[in-house]
Amino acid sequence: MSGARVLKKLVFPVLMSLYMAFLMTGLITWINTGLGEGFLGRWWTAFYIAWPIAALLVLLGAQRIRSLSEKIGKRL
């Protein structure tokens, strides 16, 4: 597989994990600590820990989840 093709396959999982980690860490940080002083710092800390983990999990599980969703879709 060419380098460009590999990069194209990585774009979706990287962007999806970025989107989910950004929104989820922001929301959970807000719920747990409020929007007071230091919110952005706490959010940033949560985000930079969560995003690599989310990206790895998406990369490892995407194919299995895609297959499962196709099987479920066929039964609907």
C-alpha positions as CSV (number, residue, x, y, z in Angstrom):
1,M,0.0,0.0,0.0
2,S,1.4,3.4,-0.9
3,G,2.2,6.1,1.6
4,A,-0.5,8.4,0.3
5,R,-3.1,5.6,0.6
6,V,-2.0,4.8,4.2
7,L,-2.3,8.5,5.1
8,K,-5.8,8.7,3.6
9,K,-6.9,5.8,5.7
10,L,-5.6,7.5,8.9
11,V,-7.3,10.9,8.3
12,F,-10.8,9.8,9.4
13,P,-9.7,8.0,12.6
14,V,-7.4,10.8,13.6
15,L,-10.1,13.5,13.0
16,M,-12.8,11.5,14.7
17,S,-10.7,10.9,17.8
18,L,-9.7,14.5,17.9
19,Y,-13.4,15.6,17.7
20,M,-14.6,13.2,20.3
21,A,-11.7,13.7,22.7
22,F,-12.1,17.5,22.4
23,L,-15.8,17.6,23.0
24,M,-15.9,14.9,25.7
25,T,-13.0,16.2,27.8
26,G,-14.5,19.7,27.6
27,L,-17.9,18.5,28.7
28,I,-16.7,16.2,31.4
29,T,-14.2,18.8,32.7
30,W,-17.0,21.4,32.8
31,I,-19.4,19.0,34.6
32,N,-16.8,18.0,37.2
33,T,-15.1,21.3,37.9
34,G,-17.3,24.1,36.4
35,L,-16.2,26.9,34.2
36,G,-14.2,28.8,36.9
37,E,-10.6,29.8,37.0
38,G,-8.3,27.3,35.5
39,F,-10.9,25.6,33.4
40,L,-8.9,25.8,30.1
41,G,-5.8,24.4,31.8
42,R,-7.7,21.5,33.2
43,W,-9.4,20.9,29.9
44,W,-6.1,21.0,28.0
45,T,-4.6,18.5,30.4
46,A,-7.5,16.1,30.1
47,F,-7.5,16.5,26.3
48,Y,-3.8,15.9,25.7
49,I,-4.0,12.8,27.8
50,A,-7.3,11.5,26.2
51,W,-6.6,12.2,22.5
52,P,-3.7,9.8,21.9
53,I,-5.6,7.1,23.8
54,A,-8.8,7.8,21.7
55,A,-6.8,7.8,18.5
56,L,-5.1,4.5,19.3
57,L,-8.4,2.9,20.3
58,V,-10.1,4.1,17.1
59,L,-7.2,2.8,15.0
60,L,-7.2,-0.6,16.7
61,G,-11.0,-1.1,16.7
62,A,-12.3,0.7,13.6
63,Q,-12.3,-2.3,11.3
64,R,-14.1,-4.6,13.9
65,I,-16.6,-1.9,14.7
66,R,-17.2,-1.3,11.0
67,S,-17.8,-5.0,10.4
68,L,-20.2,-5.2,13.4
69,S,-22.2,-2.1,12.2
70,E,-22.5,-3.7,8.7
71,K,-23.8,-6.9,10.3
72,I,-26.3,-5.0,12.4
73,G,-27.3,-2.9,9.4
74,K,-28.1,-6.0,7.3
75,R,-30.5,-7.3,10.1
76,L,-32.4,-4.0,10.3
